[in-house]
Amino acid sequence: MELPGLGRHCSERACRQLDFLPLKCDACGEVFCKDHIRYDDHKCSSAYKKNVQVPVCPLCNAPIPIQKGEIPDIVVGAHMDKSCKYNPAQQKQRIFTNKCLKPGCRRKEMMKVVCEQCGGNFCIKHRHPLDHDCKASSHSTSKAGYAALMRASQTAFKSTGAIGVPSNGSLQHNRCR
């Protein structure tokens, strides 16, 4: 026994197959089987309404409206040059922005290297107080600064048995290894 109320016939004239799971074309609104649902398969007269590709900006992923007859590549290029919020030419990010305060030095660092004594910002080469002629040398030095002072004093004496006297008054025997 047939069930005449179930399913629908394909709207394609050459097919007319009874399909229990028919598909409706979103352009023309007619019902088709799975073999004829594509626009090209049933020669859809309204496909021009739906078969439009909207270009998308590769930088910001925004859809770009185009007028009929415009070339999508040119419109996308104009969008990228003028109104794209991620335009690399407009957003030239500078990474190395921290300029060294040592007179005559042109180096810039990615992160601030602040002297603990004078509070100035210096490059890696001039980060120690002796390297940038620190004006605030009367302040107490940190362990790293003290070690730098000791290394500098060792190179000044150049002898293996020289005795260095640090600022805290204790005697220390410096040996080169």
HELIX and SHEET records of a PDB file:
HELIX    1   1 ALA A   47  LYS A   50  1                                   4    
HELIX    2   2 PRO A   72  LYS A   82  1                                  11    
HELIX    3   3 LYS A  143  PHE A  157  1                                  15    
SHEET    1   A 2 ARG A   8  HIS A   9  0                                        
SHEET    2   A 2 LEU A  18  ASP A  19 -1                                        
SHEET    1   B 2 LEU A  23  LYS A  24  0                                        
SHEET    2   B 2 VAL A  31  PHE A  32 -1                                        
SHEET    1   C 2 ASN A  98  LYS A  99  0                                        
SHEET    2   C 2 LYS A 108  GLU A 109 -1                                        
SHEET    1   D 2 ILE A 163  GLY A 164  0                                        
SHEET    2   D 2 GLN A 172  HIS A 173 -1                                        
END                                                                             
